[in-house]
Amino acid sequence: MSESSPRRVRVTSPRTSAARAQRVPAAREIDAQTRLGEVYMSSLLRSQLRLALLALATLAVFVGGIPLVFWLFPDLSAVEVLAVPLPWFLLAFAVYPFLLLVGWLYVRAAERNERAFTDVLDRT
Amino acid sequence: MTAAGYSVLGVTAVFVVTLAVGAYGWRFSRTTSDFFVASRTVRPGLNASAIGGEYLSAASFLGVAGLVLAFGTEMLWYPVGWTAGYLVLLVLVAAPLRRSGAYTLPDFAESRLESRGVRRLSALLVVAIGWLYLMPQFQGAGLALASTTGTGPWLGGVLVATVVLVNVLFGGMRSITFVQAFQYWLKLTALLFPLLFMAAIWLGDGAVSPASVEVGDVVGSGDSWVSPLAGAEHEVYTTYSIIIATFLGTMGLPHVVVRFYTNPDGAAARRTTLFVLALLGLFYLLPPVYGGLGRLYAPDLVADGRAESVVLELPARMVGGTAGDLLSALTTAGAFAAFLSTSSGLTVAVAGVISQDVMGHRFGGVRAFQAGAVVAVLVPLGLAVLTEGVGVAQAVGLAFAFAASTLCPLLVLGIWWRRLTDVGAIAGMLIGGGCAGGSVLATLLGVGPEGWAGALLAQPAAWTVPLAFLTMVGASLATPRRVPRHAARTMVRLHTPESVQLDRGAPPR
């Protein structure tokens, strides 16, 4: 695996170092586990966790709420949608496109978060 | 030719094609990495079909239709939960788990928590859950073969175990990936094609609603068949307990988790999971329709206690003649595809863990994996032949509740909470697993009490899962000095995209 191969060592003339501007890339801040590196990492972690919790909350409210709604309003079971009883319509058909939609939106947003993180690291 | 003859032909065809497709994959299987994780080069489309093929077990193919036929709409929570479990997995686990770089779940546990103890305990749990899930597959195969061809109840299980073992021994994960991708599409066709004929007949008969007929049983008549709440007493608690067990248990199943290591990178793992969500949603549209039609055309199966065979028998009953026999043979073949694919995936997952954690010292690489596979199949096969009576759906439900109370908190907290310690993880898994395992065992043995206590024991997930999470968090907070030394570095490895050049620490082994 590439990770286990020895690090490439850059061999340069000592004279060039004086001319180059001193700046520390964000990636090295993270590698050195400095305060700033921690900030980069925790902002990525927090944005991904917030997104995950948002997706789970959507699932909990719209799918997890179904039993509660039918328990509070049992008459809803008699309602028919397209000649199918409402509980059956929700649980046998409608729920699957909904799950897929939540998953699709999540993947898009998660990849956007990662792109933002990569951009920040590249820019510095 | 008789109906049994067609079924034997269909099942034989599935066995032969499975071995042939597997043999195609044998040619590519050379290295240890091929055997364990197909060298991590499986693309999302193929990988998603393989995951779908592996995940849709006998419980999905036969069990869901039978449960819906017997108990009604509330049982739809099982397929919904098994699909939503993948959404939870996508959101919380998919990409970080792939990025961890571990081969198996114990590898992940050890590299994250830097502790051999956590590794041993999680290895034990993986093997236990795997066997718990394999046993009903072999039992189901025996029952299905017996009900369609009249052979002894043990033959089906032995046949399935043999075919699985041959494929795993020669090709490992590489070969299994091809087999399972093929079996997803076979299972979908096997349910969809007969359904087209049956739907036409149902429309011709005036499209009577399944909810409108009275079947002479206590639990599933009239209004209660339509209700989405489970059981007659403590219905809200029982329904939510099923929801928690299935939504959170999916990520703890060993054959589900091992699949994430076969993706090329974290982003591909996410896209694969999304693809799987689509494939599962597509498949789960079908079995409930068998249950609904079964209520109209085969209500006697409920009284006979054979509701689980509705998928196998309904086509022959509704269509009739040779065409009906052929369609029933098709669903029987699909059922065997379900037994084969799920058992293959579980065998690979359990064999990986056994070979690394038990046999790794004596044999090396591929040899250890093959020896592990033999043990992984023979033990649950023996259990399946020796014990009878535990229903397929019941044993599978037990596996989900157990996984949700043990490996789910380990994964979720390990990935998202830096301060998890090895002591916390072990305490949480022991308490969660002990409570979940103990209460389901009590129910199965019939020593559970009545009333509220009985409901709590029959579906324990709603209290054992929060208990496991709380124990893990509490015990970790009480042992702050045991936070792993490289926890920050491991978090970088789990969460940063692979395109960024970073020091991710040493990947596990």
HADDOCK unambig.tbl for C-alpha pairs under 7 A between the chains (distance, minus, plus):
assign (segid A and resid 27 and name CA) (segid B and resid 502 and name CA) 6.04 0.50 0.50
assign (segid A and resid 31 and name CA) (segid B and resid 502 and name CA) 6.40 0.50 0.50
assign (segid A and resid 31 and name CA) (segid B and resid 503 and name CA) 5.47 0.50 0.50
assign (segid A and resid 52 and name CA) (segid B and resid 91 and name CA) 5.30 0.50 0.50
assign (segid A and resid 52 and name CA) (segid B and resid 92 and name CA) 6.37 0.50 0.50
assign (segid A and resid 56 and name CA) (segid B and resid 88 and name CA) 6.98 0.50 0.50
assign (segid A and resid 67 and name CA) (segid B and resid 228 and name CA) 6.47 0.50 0.50
assign (segid A and resid 67 and name CA) (segid B and resid 229 and name CA) 6.14 0.50 0.50
assign (segid A and resid 67 and name CA) (segid B and resid 236 and name CA) 6.93 0.50 0.50
assign (segid A and resid 77 and name CA) (segid B and resid 226 and name CA) 6.57 0.50 0.50
assign (segid A and resid 77 and name CA) (segid B and resid 227 and name CA) 6.21 0.50 0.50
assign (segid A and resid 87 and name CA) (segid B and resid 226 and name CA) 6.80 0.50 0.50
assign (segid A and resid 87 and name CA) (segid B and resid 227 and name CA) 6.79 0.50 0.50
assign (segid A and resid 87 and name CA) (segid B and resid 228 and name CA) 5.96 0.50 0.50
assign (segid A and resid 88 and name CA) (segid B and resid 73 and name CA) 6.02 0.50 0.50
assign (segid A and resid 88 and name CA) (segid B and resid 226 and name CA) 6.97 0.50 0.50
assign (segid A and resid 91 and name CA) (segid B and resid 76 and name CA) 6.13 0.50 0.50
assign (segid A and resid 91 and name CA) (segid B and resid 80 and name CA) 6.84 0.50 0.50
assign (segid A and resid 92 and name CA) (segid B and resid 76 and name CA) 6.57 0.50 0.50
assign (segid A and resid 92 and name CA) (segid B and resid 285 and name CA) 6.21 0.50 0.50
assign (segid A and resid 92 and name CA) (segid B and resid 288 and name CA) 6.94 0.50 0.50
assign (segid A and resid 93 and name CA) (segid B and resid 285 and name CA) 6.32 0.50 0.50
assign (segid A and resid 96 and name CA) (segid B and resid 281 and name CA) 5.06 0.50 0.50
assign (segid A and resid 99 and name CA) (segid B and resid 84 and name CA) 6.69 0.50 0.50
assign (segid A and resid 99 and name CA) (segid B and resid 87 and name CA) 6.95 0.50 0.50
assign (segid A and resid 100 and name CA) (segid B and resid 277 and name CA) 6.10 0.50 0.50
assign (segid A and resid 100 and name CA) (segid B and resid 278 and name CA) 6.17 0.50 0.50
assign (segid A and resid 103 and name CA) (segid B and resid 87 and name CA) 6.16 0.50 0.50
assign (segid A and resid 103 and name CA) (segid B and resid 274 and name CA) 6.11 0.50 0.50
assign (segid A and resid 104 and name CA) (segid B and resid 274 and name CA) 6.67 0.50 0.50
assign (segid A and resid 107 and name CA) (segid B and resid 270 and name CA) 6.69 0.50 0.50
assign (segid A and resid 114 and name CA) (segid B and resid 497 and name CA) 6.44 0.50 0.50
assign (segid A and resid 118 and name CA) (segid B and resid 500 and name CA) 6.47 0.50 0.50
